[in-house]
Amino acid sequence: MALIEIKNFSFIYAGENTEALHNVSVAINEGEMIVLCGRTGCGKTTLLKQMKTEIAPIGIRVGHIYYNEMEIEKVHPRAMAKEIGMVFQDPENQIVTSTVWHELAFSLENFGYCANEIRKKVAEMATFFGIEDWLNLSIHSLSGGQKQIVNLASVLLLQPRLLLLDEPTAQLDPIAAREFLNILPRINQEFNTTVVIVEHRLEDVFPIVDRVILLENGQIKFDDNPQNVIKQIKQTEDYFHYLPEISKLFLFMNEDRLLTDVVPVTVRDGKKWLSTIANEIQSEEEISEFKEWNGHPIIECKDVFFQYERGQKLVLEGINYRLPTGMFAAIIGGNGAGKSTLLRMLAGLDTPQRGKVYLDGKQMMKIKTDQRYKKIGYLSQNPLALFTQDTVAEELKYRDGKINDEEYIQAVEESIDFFELRNVLDKHPYDLSGGERQKLALALILLKNPKLLLIDEPTKGLDPKFKQNIGLLLKHLQRKGLTILMVTHDIEFAAQYADHCSLLFKGTIVSEGTTNQMLSDNYFYTTAINRLVRNYIPQALNYEDVLKLWNVVNYY
């Protein structure tokens, strides 16, 4: 029986003329695990929110949505709140209390459970998640991944029949994201909870879901099990970049054969397949190392210590970092390691308690703010902090007061086309999807033409295809002289585009080197392809590396 059934459903946001969803029909059966994916702005989150009336966006609806065979608008609000749970992209947006215990108990208290029942349910859920030691901790002392697990546990305490997740791993490091996603099959299997997840990290999601629903311009393009969707994508090739890297490698190496075999999506399945062909192909060459970067550092910090408040633990402890002019570098590490704080320090937004930061050889704090602003483009994790106007068009037009500058106007038009913003020019920036906000924020920063670009999670909320476009744009700007430093959880993106990589752990840089050196030496902070082929080609980080080194197809 379908738990959620959507019939001929279309939706237009209030004040707009274009349909965000068009004639969508889909049935979600009880106990299924489904991933919703597609290009940024294709309607994924809009469709997800239609399944929970309390957060459904305002606009014109045509068609029907049924929950448990009842029109969803007629479902009692109490039943809707209890039976349909949702976990949002940003852990902070869902937290309402100060301690883990109170956060877990909050929803139960609102539903009128007695104190003994609340203690029993919280203890049971804490045991299930293995978070008994967290119960008395302050919420604000938790990492992003821990906060997201608390959010999930809070929702599950009401025993929902349907669990909706909107890019829940977007702000989590690779290890925390994998841990979070590994919990979902347990919830699905042990509680028979129906799970619908919007996610761009398809590498980790494809192996655990029953169905993949891919949207295109507000309509369903594909709706099938992961294996069939992979084969359909292979036939059309429009969405090839959405596939897991291991699947891409398999498809390229078998491109002349009919796809009758199961396409591997995990390292385990990929290794079984590789073991059947590894003796036939040998590595013919090695990946050449990136050039040495011994030039003048555009930004540098020496022996930097930082804490947000006196008496609190140090966030940065004795950081020494040097970024040569012209390099594209990445900083990786777990949630709470101090990556974003270091980036703010390098942008001149925070002042170290000890140590010094230098920009072009001059002490940062001795350079006037407007001079720093001209040289440094800084994009934080929260792009909303950049937006000051009522529409996207005004944000682009009035930036830096260059309203009548013809060269600037031309640059704005080029940015609108590249960042695919033309259809949202009349929208308020706060009404954009997460990916669209990220595009707008990056466009605004790049329109400044900075010498140094500091970006915190640049690929957050972006679909795989546009992620590639951003990577190619950044490499193009690097060749034109831009120096780039990004903080990222997206290891695949860093492997593809960064020249240099540093690993931050508990406020200290514990390892750094060329991206190839760094990631090929790691076990967790590396790519799926490297874990797959490191016994054959230790230096390969993506499927293109494997194709080049094994020379199995005429790819280059």
N, C-alpha and C positions, 0 to 999 in steps of 0.2 A: 504494500500500500504506500502511496506517495505521502510523505509527511508534508512536503511543500510542493504545490503544483502551480506553475505560472502559465497562464493561457493568453496568448495574443496580447502581450503586455507592452505598452509604449509609454514613455515618460518624457515630458518637457519641463525643464527647470523654470521656476517662476521668472517672468521677465525675459525669457528667451524664446526664440523661434525654432531652433534646431532640436530635433529629438536626441536625447541622451541614450535612450533605449528604443528600439523599433521592433515591434511585433515579436517579442521574445516568448517562446514557449518551451518550458522545460519542467520535468518532474524529478524531484529529489526524493528518493526512497529512504525509508527509515533504516538507519544503520550504515548508510553509505559515507564514504570519505571522498570529497570532491574538491578539486582545485579550480578556481576561476583565474584565468590569465589572459593576457592580451596586451596590446600596445597601451602606453600611458594615455589616459583620457578616453579609453574605448568603452567605459561604462561598467567596469568591474565592481568598484566600490558602490556606485549608484544601485546596481542590481542587488548587491549584498544588503544594503541598508533598506531596500524595499521589503526585506523579509522580517524586519523588526520595526513595527509601526512607531515606537517611541522616537526613533532617530531617522525615520524616513524623510528625505528632503521634501520641501514644499514645491509643488508644481502641478502640472496637468497629467492625470493618469487615465489611460485607456486600457481596457482589458481587465483581467482578474488574477488575483493571487489567493490561493487557498492554503490554509494551515490545518492539517488534520481534517480535510474535507469541509472546512468552514471558511467563508470569506474572511480574510485576515483582519479587515477593519472591524468585524463583529466579535473577534476573540476578546474575552474579558482582559482588561489591562493587567490584572494580577496574574492571570495565566500567561500572558505574553511576557511579563517581566521574569517569571519563574522558569518557564519552559523554553525560552529562546534566549541564550546567553551570548554575549559578544565581547571579544577582546580586541582592543584597538591597536593601531600602529605604535603610538607613543605611550610607553608605560605610565608616564607622569599624568596623562590625561584621564586616567581611570582611578587614580589613588585619591582617597578622600580622608584618611585618618593618618595618625602619626606612627603607629606601631603595627607590626605584622599581625599580632593577635587581634587588634581592633579592626584591622582591614578585613580579615577573614570573617570576623563576627558581624560586620556591619550589615550585610545583606540579610542575614538570619534575624538580626534584631528588628530590621524593618518589616519582616514578615511575621513578627510576633512570636518567635520561638522563645521558650522559657530558657533560663540561664543554664540549667542542667543539660537540656537538649543541645544548646549552642556549644557547650564545652565538649560534649560527646562528638558532635559532628566536626568541629574544628580539629580535635585530636585525631579523629579518624582520617580526615583529609590531609593533615600535616604528616601523618605516618605514610600515607599513600605516596606523597611527593617527597618524603624524606627531608622535610624542613622543620622538624621538631625543634632544632637548636636555634631557629630564626625567630620563634614566636615572640620573644621579648625584645627583639631588636627594633631600633628605629627604622622606619621605612627608608628614610633618607640616607641611611648607612649602607643600603643594599646597592649592588651593581644593577645595571639596566636589565641584564638577563634574570637576576633574582627577582626584581620587581615584576617582570612579565610573568614569571612563574606564580608569584603571589596573586597577580590579577587573574590568571587562569584558575587557580585554586579557589579564589573568591567566587568566581562565576559558577564553578562546578559544585559548590556547596549547596546550591539550590537544585541540583540534579536536573539540569536542562535536558530536554530531548534533542534540541538542535543547538549546535555551537557554531557561531560565526566568528571568523578571525580575519581581520583586515591588515595584511602585511605585518603579522606580529613579530617577525624577526628582523624588520628593517633597521632597527637600532641596536641589534645584538652582534657581538663578535662571533666568528665562525664556530667556536666551541659551544658558546651559550646557545646559538641558533640551532645547532645540531641537537643539543640536549633538549631544547624546547620542542622541536619537531618530533623527536623520538618519543615524547610523552603522548602525542596525539593518537598513535595507533593503539596504545594501551587503553586510553579513554574510550576510543571507538569500540574496541573489542570487549573490554571488561564491563562497560556500562551500556553498550549498544547506542552510544550517543552519535547522532548524525553530525558530521563535521563538514563545513564548507569554508574553505580558506582561499583568500586572495593572496597571491604570493608571486614574487619575481624570482626567488631562489629555487628554480625548478630542479636544479641539480639534486637537492635534498628532498624535494616534494614528490617527484615522479615515482620513486620506489614505494611510497607509502599510501598513495591514493588509489581509489577504484576507478575514478573517472576524471577526465580532463575536459573542461569546458573552456574553449578559447573564444573570446569575443572580438569582433571587428566592427568598428563604427556602430556600436550599440546593438549588433546582431550576433547571433551564435554562428560562428564559422565552423568549429569542430566540437563534437560532443561524443566522446567514446572512451574506451579504456586506454591507458597510456600507450600500450603497444600499437594499437590501431591509429592513434593520433600521431605517433612518431612516423608511421608509414605514410599517413596522409600528408604530413608536412614534407616528407621526403619527396613525394610526388609533385607537390606544388612549389616547394622550396621558398615560399614567401616568409615562412616563420622558422627557417632553419636555425637561426640564432637562439631560439627559445629552447632548443633541445639540450640535454646534459652533454657535457664535453665528451664523455665516454661514448655516448650514442653517436655523436658527430663523427668521431674517429671510426667507429664501426661502419657507418654509412659510407664514408669516403673510401674506406678500404674494400668495400663490397659494392661499389656503385654500379658495376656492370652486371650484378646478379639480381634476380628477383628476390624480394624480401620475404622469404618463407621462414627464415630463422627468427628466433626471438632476439630482439635488439637489446643488448646489455645497457642498463642504466646505472648500475652500481659498480664499485671497484671489484667486488667479489665476482659478479657475473662477467665483468670485463676480463678478469684474470683467467677465468675458465676458458674464455674464447681465445685470449692471447696464447695460452699454453698450447693450443692446437696449431698455431702458425709461427711461433717464435723461432723455431729451428730453420725456417725457410727464409727469413729476412734478418739481415744484420745491419747494425748501425754503420753508416758509411763515412760519417764525419762528425765533428763535435761542434756544438754551438759556440760561435766566437764570443769572447767576453766583450762587454761594453767597454768603450774607451775610458781611459783614466781621466778622472776629474780632479785636476790639481790646481785649477784656476782660482781666481779671487773669489772669496765667499761673499755672496750678496747679503746673507743673513747668518748670524753666528751667535751662539750663547755660550758663556763660559761659567762653569761651576754654579749653575742656577738652582736655588732652593725656593720653594713657594708653598704657602698654605693660605687657605681662604680666611681663616680666623685664628687668632692666637689661642694656643692650647689644643687645637685640632691637629690631626696627623698631617705630616707633610705630603703634599700631592706630587711635588717634584723634588728629587733629592740629588743634588750634585750633577745636574744635566750639563753635558758638553755636546754641542751639536754644531755642525758646520755644513752649510748648503752652498756649493759652488754655483756661480753664475751659469745659467743655461741648462742646469740639470732638471730632470723630472724625477722627484723623489717621493717616497711613500713612507708613512709611519703606521705600523700595525701593532696590535696588542689587544688584550682583553678589555671588557668594559671596566671602567674605574682605574685603568692603568695610568691615566694622566695625559692621554693623547690630545684631547681637546684643550686642556689647560695649557699644554706646551704650545699649541698653535696660537692661542690667544696671546701668550707671552711674546711669541715671535711677531705677532701683528701689532704689538705695542698697546694692547688693551688691558693687560695686567702688568704690574710691576713686581719683580722678584724681591723677596726679603733679603736674599744674598745672591751675589753674582751679577753679571752684566749681559745685556743683549746688544748686539751691534748690527746696524744696517748700513751697508756699503762702507764699513770700517768706522762709522761714527756711532757713539753710544746712543741707543734708541731714545732714551728719555731726554736727551739734549737736542733732539730734532723736533722742530715744530710740528704740531699735529697735522696741519694742512699739507706740509711737505711729506710726511709719512703717508698721508691719505693718497697723494698723487702717485707714490711709488708702489704701494701695497694694495692689492685687491684681496679682501678677506670675506669668505662665505662660511658662516657658522652652520651648525646642524639645524638650526631653526631659521628657515628663510623668511618667515613672517616678520622677523625683526627688521628686514630691509624695506618693507613695503609701507609707503606713506600716502599713496594716492588712492582714488576711488575706483579706478579701472586699470587694467593691464596697459592699455594704450597710454594713459597719463603717466604711469610709472616709467615707461620707456621714453616718452616725449620730454618729460621735465627733469630727467636725471641730470645733475650737475648744471642745470640752467642753460643748456645748449639748445634752446628752442629753435633758433633761426640759423644754426650752423648747418650748411648744406651737406658737408662731409659727415656730420653726426647723423643727420636725417637719413642719409644713404646707409650708414652703418646700422641704424635702427631697423630699416626695412630688410636688410640682409639678415639681421638677428631674428626678426619675426619669422622669416621663411625658414631659416635653419632650425630654430628651436620650435617650429610648428606651433606658433602662437596666434596665427591670424584668426582662427575660429574663436578665440577667447579674449580678444582685444577689449570687448565691452564688459567683460566680467570683472567683478571685484576680486583682487588677488586672493582674498580669504576664501572665496568660493571655488577656487581651483582645486583639482585633485592634488595629492601629494607630489606626484611626478611633475605635474604642470607647474606647481610652485617652484620646484627645484630648477626647472628649465628657465623660468622667468628670473629667478635669483641669479643664476649663472650668467644669463644674458646681460643683466644689469651690471654685474661685476666686470665682465669682459668689455663692455662698452666704455669703461674708464681707461682702457689700454694700460694696465699696470705693468711695471717691470717684474713684479713678484706676485704670484698668485698663490694664496693660502686657502685651501678648501677642505672643509670638514665633511666627510661622507658625500662626495659629489655624485655618486650613483644611486643614492637612496631614493626609492620610489620610481626609478627609471626602468623601462622595459629593456630586454636584452639588445634589441636592435638599436635603440637610441643610445644605449650605453656604449655601443661600438662607435656610433657617430661622435659622441662626446670624446671618447678616447682618441679618435683620429683627429678631431679638432684640436685637442690639447697638444698632440704631437706636432701638428702643423704650427701652432703658436710657439711651441718650444723651438722649432727650427727657425722661427722668425725672431728669436731672442728672448722669449718669455721664460722665466724660471718658475717652476711649479713645485709646490709641496702639498701633498694631500694626506689627510688622515683617513684611513679607510678600513672597513671590515670586509670589503670585497676583494678577497685574495686573488680570484681569477682576473679581475680588472687590473690589480697591481702587477700581476705576473705578465699581463699582455702589454702594458704601456710604461711602467715605471723603470727607470734606469738603476735606481738605488733604493734600498729598503732598510728600515731600522725597526727593531722590535723593542717596544717599551713594556717594562714589567715593574709594577709598584713604584712608579715615578723615576725609574732609571732605565737608560738604554743599555740593554744586556747583550745585544748583538746587532751588527750592521754589516752591510756589504752590497755588492751588486745584487739585483733582484734574483738573478739566477743562482748565485751562491747561497743567498739567504733561504730561499724557498725550497731549493733542492736538498738542503740539510735538515729541514724541519719535518716533523711527523704530523702535527696537527695544522700548523700554519703553512700549508702548502696547497697545491691544487689537486683535484681528483685525478687528473692525467698523470701527475708526478707520482702519486701513490700507486697508480696502475702500472706504469712502465719503468719505475726506478730501478728494477733489477736488470733491465735491458739498456735503458738510456737514462741515467740518473739526472742529466741536466735538462730533460724535456719538461716543460711546464704546461703546454697546451697542445691541442691536437695538431695544430700547424707544425709545431716542433717535431712531432712524431712523423708526420708525413714527409717533412723535409729530410730528416735524418735517415729514415728507413727507405726513402725514395720509392715508396710502394705505388704511388700514382704520379703522373706527370702534373703535379700541382703547382710548382713554382715556375 
